[in-house]
Amino acid sequence: MHSDDESSNSSEGEMGDMFSEPKDFRPPPPKPTYEIFTRADATKTPREIKLRLVGSHPLWGHHLWNAAKVFANWMDSHPEHSHNKTVLELGAGAALPGFVAAVNGASKVIITDYPDQDLIANIQYNAEQVVPKQIEDKTVVVQGYLWGSNTRPLLAHLNPSLLTGNTAVISGSQSSEPPLDPSQKQLFDTIIMSDLLFNHSQHRAMLKTCKETLKPKTGRVFVFFTHHRPWLADADNKFFEIASAAVIPPPPEDESSDDERDLGGFGFKVEKVLEEKMTPMFLEDPGSEEVRATVHGYIMWLE
């Protein structure tokens, strides 16, 4: 005869695995892939850059995009925008342009993407393989960052005083503290945005970050992209309309939300510098193949 405890243990043994998933019930996540980028300029070292790509990701970090390749070669042809410059890359993905800036002698490179563990860990892995010395001496730093959020975690890399008594800066806290006066802080010389414009709802957030972190007059934002969905090309290009439109300051004591007010633009100057044909990323996708094959390059600055 079994005791109550024995009966209970027997029942748990019989029922305990009822809701457990069988082995191999879910397919394993896709394994990372690798892609080697060969720089067009044969005199550059290293000539080849091997990058690991996450196996799959909803934010499209599992591809090395045409715009990143074209911009990397463009940077090699225009080293004045990276050599001895402070560089910020937004939405980096595999971070090819940021690494090219680093090997071209940038004084500081902050590589950012959405603060997702897999994305950031993969960029960190690539950085340790491609630019190990710059990672060791903190010339290159990888961190998560949400577009439009507090820029102090980014600017702290150029302004160590921002860390004083504010550990939230290091952790990427989205503090409500107001932006610092530009005259009181160091700002970035170069900001890289590679294939981000398809995020239409985030245009203002991207531009807010750029305006708060870019050095006026001499600083440059580089925006390279492809219209991957040709029928939404106008929505992609809306970014430049917002960027170049005049700033409309809110009236005094205006308490209306951003959604209720005409925000105007950000006051950037915009110039197109490149148009280059590549093989479309996805041949089977709908829409004009020529449009999907074309990389556009723009420069923006603040006067």
C-alpha positions in Angstrom: 0.0 0.0 0.0 1.3 3.5 -1.0 1.4 6.4 1.4 -0.2 9.7 0.5 3.3 11.1 -0.3 4.1 8.2 -2.5 0.7 8.5 -4.3 1.3 12.2 -4.8 4.8 11.6 -6.2 3.5 9.0 -8.5 0.8 11.4 -9.9 3.4 14.1 -10.4 5.6 11.7 -12.2 2.8 10.7 -14.5 1.5 14.2 -15.1 4.7 16.3 -14.8 5.7 16.1 -18.5 2.2 16.6 -19.9 2.9 20.2 -21.0 6.5 19.8 -21.9 7.4 20.2 -25.6 8.8 17.1 -27.2 12.4 17.1 -28.2 12.9 18.9 -31.6 9.3 20.3 -31.4 10.6 23.7 -32.4 13.1 24.1 -35.2 16.5 25.5 -34.1 17.1 29.2 -34.9 18.9 29.8 -38.2 22.7 29.7 -37.8 24.7 32.8 -38.4 26.1 33.3 -41.9 29.3 35.0 -43.0 30.0 37.4 -45.9 33.3 38.7 -47.1 33.4 42.3 -48.3 36.3 43.1 -50.7 37.1 46.8 -50.8 37.3 48.3 -54.3 40.5 50.1 -53.5 43.2 47.4 -53.7 45.7 49.6 -51.7 43.5 49.4 -48.6 44.4 47.2 -45.6 42.7 45.0 -44.8 41.5 44.4 -48.4 38.9 41.9 -47.2 36.5 42.3 -44.2 34.8 39.2 -43.0 31.5 39.8 -41.2 29.2 37.5 -39.3 25.5 38.1 -39.9 22.8 37.0 -37.4 20.9 34.0 -38.7 17.6 35.8 -38.9 16.2 38.9 -37.4 13.0 41.0 -37.6 15.1 44.2 -37.9 16.8 42.9 -41.0 20.2 42.6 -39.4 20.8 39.3 -41.1 21.8 40.9 -44.4 24.8 42.9 -45.6 23.0 45.6 -47.6 24.0 47.1 -50.9 24.0 50.6 -49.4 26.5 49.6 -46.8 28.8 48.2 -49.4 28.6 51.2 -51.7 29.1 53.6 -48.8 32.1 51.7 -47.5 33.8 52.1 -50.9 32.7 55.7 -51.0 34.4 56.3 -47.6 37.6 54.7 -48.9 37.5 57.3 -51.7 36.8 60.2 -49.3 39.1 59.4 -46.3 38.7 63.0 -45.1 35.4 62.1 -43.5 36.9 59.3 -41.3 40.6 60.0 -40.7 41.0 61.7 -37.3 37.2 62.2 -37.2 34.7 61.2 -34.5 32.1 58.9 -36.1 28.6 57.7 -35.0 26.8 54.9 -36.9 23.1 54.5 -36.4 21.2 51.3 -37.1 24.5 49.6 -38.0 23.4 46.0 -38.7 26.7 44.3 -39.6 28.5 47.7 -39.1 30.6 47.5 -42.3 30.8 51.4 -42.7 31.7 51.9 -39.1 34.6 49.3 -39.4 35.8 51.0 -42.6 35.8 54.3 -40.8 37.9 52.7 -38.0 40.5 51.2 -40.2 40.8 54.5 -42.1 42.0 56.1 -38.9 38.9 57.6 -37.2 39.7 58.9 -33.7 36.5 57.5 -32.3 33.8 55.3 -33.7 30.5 54.6 -31.8 28.6 51.8 -33.5 25.0 51.5 -32.5 21.8 49.6 -33.3 18.5 48.8 -31.6 19.3 47.5 -28.1 18.6 43.9 -28.9 20.9 41.3 -27.3 21.5 39.3 -30.5 22.2 42.3 -32.7 24.5 44.0 -30.3 26.4 40.8 -29.4 26.9 40.1 -33.1 28.3 43.6 -33.8 30.6 43.2 -30.8 31.8 39.9 -32.1 32.5 41.4 -35.5 34.3 44.4 -34.0 36.6 42.0 -32.0 37.5 40.2 -35.2 37.8 43.2 -37.6 39.2 45.9 -35.3 40.5 44.2 -32.2 43.1 46.8 -31.4 40.5 49.6 -31.6 38.2 47.7 -29.4 40.9 47.1 -26.8 41.8 50.8 -26.6 38.2 51.9 -26.9 38.6 53.8 -30.1 35.6 51.6 -31.3 32.7 51.2 -28.9 29.5 49.1 -29.6 26.3 49.9 -27.8 22.5 49.7 -28.1 20.6 52.9 -28.8 17.0 53.9 -29.6 16.7 56.6 -32.2 15.3 59.8 -30.8 16.1 58.9 -27.2 18.4 60.8 -24.9 21.7 61.4 -26.7 23.9 61.7 -23.5 24.9 58.0 -23.7 26.3 58.7 -27.1 27.9 62.1 -26.4 29.5 60.8 -23.2 32.1 59.0 -25.3 33.3 62.4 -26.5 32.6 64.3 -23.2 33.7 62.2 -20.2 32.4 64.9 -17.9 28.9 63.7 -18.8 29.6 60.5 -16.8 30.3 62.4 -13.6 27.6 61.5 -11.1 25.4 60.0 -13.8 25.7 56.2 -14.1 22.5 56.2 -16.1 24.5 57.5 -19.1 26.6 54.3 -19.2 23.6 52.0 -19.0 21.7 53.9 -21.8 18.9 55.2 -19.6 16.4 57.3 -21.5 16.6 60.1 -19.0 14.3 63.1 -19.4 17.2 65.5 -18.9 17.3 68.3 -21.6 20.0 68.2 -24.3 23.2 70.0 -23.4 24.0 73.3 -25.0 26.0 72.5 -28.2 28.6 75.2 -27.2 29.4 73.2 -24.1 30.1 69.7 -25.6 32.0 67.9 -28.2 29.8 66.6 -31.1 30.4 64.1 -33.9 32.1 64.9 -37.1 30.5 62.1 -39.1 27.2 60.3 -38.7 26.5 57.2 -40.8 22.9 56.1 -41.8 23.0 53.1 -44.1 19.7 51.8 -45.5 17.4 53.1 -42.7 14.9 55.2 -44.6 12.4 52.4 -45.0 11.5 53.0 -41.3 9.1 55.7 -42.2 7.7 56.1 -38.7 11.2 56.7 -37.3 12.3 59.6 -39.6 11.8 62.3 -37.0 13.5 60.2 -34.3 16.5 59.6 -36.5 16.7 63.3 -37.4 16.4 64.4 -33.8 19.4 62.2 -32.8 21.4 63.6 -35.8 20.6 67.2 -34.9 21.6 66.7 -31.3 24.9 64.9 -32.0 26.2 66.5 -35.2 28.9 69.2 -35.1 27.4 72.3 -36.8 29.0 73.7 -40.0 31.7 71.1 -40.4 29.9 67.9 -39.4 28.3 65.7 -42.0 25.5 63.1 -42.0 25.8 60.4 -44.7 22.5 58.8 -45.8 22.9 56.0 -48.3 19.9 53.8 -49.1 17.9 51.9 -51.7 14.1 52.1 -52.4 13.5 48.4 -51.6 9.8 48.9 -52.1 9.6 51.1 -55.2 5.9 52.0 -54.6 7.0 53.6 -51.3 9.8 55.7 -52.7 8.0 58.9 -52.0 7.6 57.9 -48.3 11.4 57.1 -48.2 12.2 60.5 -49.7 9.9 62.3 -47.2 12.9 62.0 -44.8 14.8 64.7 -46.8 11.7 66.9 -46.9 11.5 66.8 -43.1 15.3 67.2 -42.7 15.5 70.3 -44.9 12.3 72.0 -43.9 12.6 75.1 -41.6 12.4 74.6 -37.9 9.2 75.8 -36.4 9.7 76.6 -32.7 6.7 76.0 -30.5 4.8 79.1 -29.3 5.5 80.2 -25.7 3.7 78.2 -23.1 2.5 75.7 -25.8 1.4 72.5 -24.1 0.1 70.6 -27.1 1.7 67.3 -28.0 4.0 66.7 -31.0 1.1 64.9 -32.7 -1.1 68.0 -32.4 1.4 70.6 -33.6 3.0 71.3 -36.9 6.6 70.4 -36.1 8.2 71.8 -39.2 11.6 70.4 -40.1 15.2 70.2 -38.8 16.9 72.8 -40.9 19.5 70.6 -42.5 21.1 71.4 -45.8 20.9 68.4 -48.2 23.0 67.4 -51.2 22.9 64.3 -53.4 26.4 62.9 -54.1 25.9 59.5 -55.5 23.7 57.1 -57.5 25.0 53.6 -58.2 23.5 50.5 -59.7 24.0 47.2 -58.0 22.3 43.7 -58.2 19.0 43.9 -56.4 19.1 42.4 -52.9 16.1 40.2 -53.6 15.5 39.4 -57.3 12.1 37.9 -56.7 10.7 40.9 -55.0 7.9 43.0 -56.7 8.5 46.4 -58.2 11.0 47.9 -60.7 14.2 45.9 -60.7 16.1 49.1 -61.7 14.7 51.0 -58.7 15.5 48.2 -56.3 19.1 48.0 -57.7 19.9 51.6 -57.3 21.8 53.0 -54.2 21.4 56.7 -53.5 23.8 58.7 -51.4 23.1 62.0 -49.7 25.1 64.3 -47.4 23.4 66.6 -44.8 24.8 69.3 -42.6 23.8 72.1 -40.3 24.9 75.7 -40.9 
